[in-house]
Amino acid sequence: MIYTAIDNFYLSDEQLKASPSRKDGIDETTEISLRIYGCDLIQEGGILLKLPQAVMATGQVLFQRFYCKKSLAKFDVKIVAASCVWLASKLEENPKKARQVIIVFHRMECRRENLPLEHLDMYAKKFSELKVELSRTERHILKEMGFVCHVEHPHKFISNYLATLETPPELRQEAWNLANDSLRTTLCVRFRSEVVACGVVYAAARRFQVPLPENPPWWKAFDADKSSIDEVCRVLAHLYSLPKAQYISVCKDGKPFTFSSRSGNSQGQSATKDLLPGAGEAVDTKCTAGSANNDLKDGMVTTPHEKATDSKKSGTESNSQPIVGDSSYERSKVGDRERESDREKERGRERDRGRSHRGRDSDRDSDRERDKLKDRSHHRSRDRLKDSGGHSDKSRHHSSRDRDYRDSSKDRRRHH
Amino acid sequence: MGDGSSSRSNSSNSTSEKPEWLQQYNLVGKIGEGTYGLVFLARTKTPPKRPIAIKKFKQSKDGDGVSPTAIREIMLLREISHENVVKLVNVHINFADMSLYLAFDYAEYDLYEIIRHHRDKVGHSLNTYTVKSLLWQLLNGLNYLHSNWIIHRDLKPSNILVMGDAEEHGIVKIADFGLARIYQAPLKPLSDNGVVVTIWYRAPELLLGSKHYTSAVDMWAVGCIFAELLTLKPLFQGAEAKSSQNPFQLDQLDKIFKILGHPTMDKWPTLVNLPHWQNDVQHIQAHKYDSVGLHNVVHLNQKSPAYDLLSKMLEYDPLKRITASQALEHEYFRMDPLPGRNAFVASQPMEKNVNYPTRPVDTNTDFEGTTSINPPQAVAAGNVAGNMAGAHGMGSRSMPRPMVAHNMQRMQQSQGMMAYNFPAQAGLNPSVPLQQQRGMAQPHQQQQLRRKDPGMGMSGYAPPNKSRRL
């Protein structure tokens, strides 16, 4: 049959844990973060290229599949994301020029990594090299896919499932949002799109406290099983618990990929400064300049940031409003706890989740509010600990962003 | 033996190795060229030494990576497997110059060449058994495609190959899937690709601007091919109007209406919905058509099953047009002579077999596509020639086919080629059943030959520029 190949591109959770990136020494947290970052690039890049959503969906699936076969240490996430959205535009009958893709990804890199916005000279050597790299990576993707790039998306089934189940109309948008977010995870390479569709329908129904028939179980009519649906919900919940994904250079040869031609120079400068500890004034000047740039960029970044936050908030709400007395939900909770206890590496997160559970169990009161505040405080603290190990410049920028995040949070709370 | 010595001398002359994937082949020469690149004939070195057609997709001028046409063709051919569909053996990627090579089982003949041979050399029509067998096998392959929601959209004689290999002698292969689409649930209307199908074989609903592609457009093309097999000339030979948008193809419609008569609402209820029908009112309905009748053009008795099948294929209303599965069950295929697997030779021959000429091979063009300045060095290839003679039942050649050693030397300059062998991906990709199916795409060959014969009654035909459509 025509879709045979797609049915063969599914991996178990255990297989994913033995991914090529893991074999290259990249830990699970970093791989998850970079997968999310790459999908964010594909989504935002597709919007800037004025592509229909189907192209970004296909691009993200190809991206997830590619890193099941190739390591993040050998193929930088930025060029792979660019090639995936480029290839997807061809597959979905909306081809874009290589020049357009490079311009968009260059601009996104400058903004996300606080590089000065520069004019991209299309006749410079750097531009030619980027085009070659884009084409080369495209061929690697095609090769690893065996030139079979058929993709089915859960979106295709959501409307039919909701109509069959006769659910209220507000579930559609919620399920659609969850399906979009699921592409940032490896759900698309673990489950058939029908199963992911059932998972997001289930999560949306729980969020809006809409009962679904369980005798007989509704998911059997759509060829899905409860354990897979629970896993879809768990993976989505985990996605929403993660901090905003940042770019981390994990290149094996130590040379990070960049679309910008000045990125190398700035690194050289910073290296020089590191070698001259006595140049306090220069460092201060750099901080001031960085701060100014950051202010400018904050204005630009607000909208996409709000979008991201809204998306996460949506997920959070979905988690924070369980159906009271739902026995299946309780069973699901038990399963979650068991899974958590099995993971030693995620002790910190386990504690977080434990608190979240307690918070959810209790009625809405000041205790819950305090728990939430504690969670956020702890979360940020962990981020700061991570950053302190890196470059001081990066640390300052990050903490500055943290402050902005807090301010916007307060604003949002006041608005409520 | 000769090949071995040539290889050794070449390696001593050059410092670079032959690309790994190419070392499994012996290159013979160029057999075609077209919009997307060259087509080469090669032969596998390991037994059984079978012929391979290597189709090269060159990098586009804009440097936009792999062409969507190539991706689409490979994606579809990787999925499908049928005796009457061309078989994609391998895909090779050259990372040095970003070119792409598709290896197909080689097919010696195509319907275009067979029809031309009968028209220009033999002087009489194909025998009934051959016509029926070719048509049945074509429908058999098309039924498989349509059953898997694939419409070909470019069926014409040059894309219908016939095998010359001993094992598969006379088997039909549908080729060239660059315009094929899955139409089960397309995200965009298929008409957004612009108008496809070479104009002589284009269905009337497409000519009148229909945006709804169905498998019926392929069946109309099969009807045109059926008639061409009978009469040895294209049935509706109109001149194509060229413009950036979807132009009104007045001349092609004129050619159709002169034979089949003017379409009416009674016979074609959805006719009024077609965009160009209003144009038709002004240009064609004013004319009076004295329809000569399809039966007179193809010289078939109106009561014969052959005419019944043909007229059902050339039904105006796509909803009423016969489907591939229905056609396979038609009475025409149930009466003697019954269609056979070898379209050339019946199990109990009643007529003399026709020996068709093999494809011309250009041994002066090297694999990069440039014509060699040096004269070709003739190397004895008696075994190959002998095999070819045996396979085709032809007399021995006066001169053996030369092997160009120069080709090999130039090839060694290429580096960085990577061979992608599908069996290596057995874990994650379905392995294609190892049936001995062969074939290759032929638009390039057709284009080349038609340029050679401008005066053969095809002066109005302009090969389609596919890059513009895509």
Interface residues (C-beta under 8 A of the other chain):
Chain A: M1 I2 T4 A5 N8 F9 P52 A54 K69 W86 L87 K90 L91 E92 E93 P95 K97 A98 K131 V132 L134 S135 R136 E138 R139 L142 K143 G146 F147 V148 C149 H150 K156
Chain B: Q59 D62 G63 D64 G65 V66 P68 I71 I74 M75 R78 E79 I80 V91 I93 F95 M98 L100 N148 W149 I150 I182 A185 L187 K188 D192 N193 M418 Y420 F422 Q425 L428 N429 P430
